[in-house]
Amino acid sequence: MGTGDEMQLLRLQVSLLRREISAIIAGTAARLRLRTKEDNFMLQGKKILLGVSGSIAAYKAAECASALTKLGADVHVLMTKNAAEFITPLTFETLTKHRAAMDTFDRNFEYKVGHISLATDADALVIAPASADVIAKLANGIADDMLTTTALACICPKILAPAMNSHMFENPVTQANLERLRDFGWEILEPESGLLACGVSGKGRMPAPERIVEAVVHTAHHSKDMKGLRVLVTAGPTQEDLDPVRYLTNHSTGRMGYALAEMAACRGAEVILISGATDLPRPQYVQIVDIRSADDMFNAVTSVSTSQDIIIKAAAVADFRPATVADNKIKKDSEGPYLSLRMEKTDDILLWLGLHRSLNQTICGFSMETENLVQNSRAKLQKKHVDMIAANSLRTEGAGFGTSTNVLTLITRDREIELPKMSKKEAADRVLDEILAMRKAREEKGEETERVY
Ligand code: CTP
């Protein structure tokens, strides 16, 4: 082949690689619902080591590398030689802008003992996919390549996503190795069941990239400043039945509440999320209680509220429900051209919580307004005896139902904090910051929260 042909072939390969990488980035962003600009605070400034070992699932590690980078992380990939049989280092290098490390004795880099410097600075190590062979080495302290030497030197949190044939996974040797790693503090993500590349059906498929990324965010996003705290969050709309086929609801999608629950769990809290119907991905690190109506939510909240340190009511609870629910479908022509509905008030859950608060409990409500935002929200703070109202206006661009961002004003008895437009997850962190600051100030003054009843 002449030099011209070689150049043409090279150009073709580079263009195919570019297309492959663009497809990976687009696919991952869509699946993870990433809004790059808005969510990249989550791993900003964090150094994440991504270990890739030899498995057909190695191609999915490229999705993980892409997503972690989009969330702001500085991602460094460590590959075994077998991994490079499935995916090229160049793919990872293009996605992360760092050399994918494979050879412990590579002399062609700035002088530092490679595996030690990577291990020392890392905020988290995630090995995805982790083959049976790598798992066995890690469980027994064998360090014979870049990935295993680095893992042995890592003092940061470590996560493992096994991927292998189901018989290999179920083999007592592999199970014992995983148990040993669990005992050493590794987080082991359960593989999924399904048809495996080897043609066998069973458990052994690498967890989806979004699950792996969620585990990294959970571990590395924030210091565990809420460890030991029990947090109850409500989210989403309620549905009030009218007849067996119809219900009344509102536009809430649950995003703000889910963001609060996820961020509190990232910060180490034990979280219960009481959720109305939403189509959001279900967060892994919180306990979810599904409800439909305002009445269901009242029962679910009040059955656990007394043992909670912090309660955040982000749900859009119906204020009214049909006074009677028809036993049969209401027929179109049953009442002439108009249908009149008689509605009755639901219980105000936040008010009940304010009146029945436990000692040292912090309660935060939300307020959605279309006018007089601060005035109306402050009135709710007082009327419902709560510590904070996070207020947002439906009229403000970037706030409200279904958006990925919010513009909140945090109202407490003595302060008003106007937050700029930011992602709902970042806004959730700011709400939690303020709640913790309030609790700390009270603790320093030796004050107990007021009991109203
Ligand atoms: N809330 C509640 N139970 C209800 C209605 C509202 O717990 N039956 C809570 C919401 O979860 C939110 C807060 O009260 O945290 C404020 O809700 P919002 O709808 O803004 O105000 P309302 O109290 O319903 O008053 P209004 O409809 O007059 O604005």
Boltz pocket constraint, residues with backbone or C-beta under 6 A from the ligand:
constraints:
  - pocket:
      binder: B
      contacts: [[A, 294], [A, 313], [A, 314], [A, 315], [A, 316], [A, 317], [A, 318], [A, 319], [A, 346], [A, 347], [A, 348], [A, 349], [A, 350], [A, 351], [A, 364], [A, 365], [A, 366], [A, 367], [A, 368], [A, 369], [A, 380]]
      max_distance: 6.0
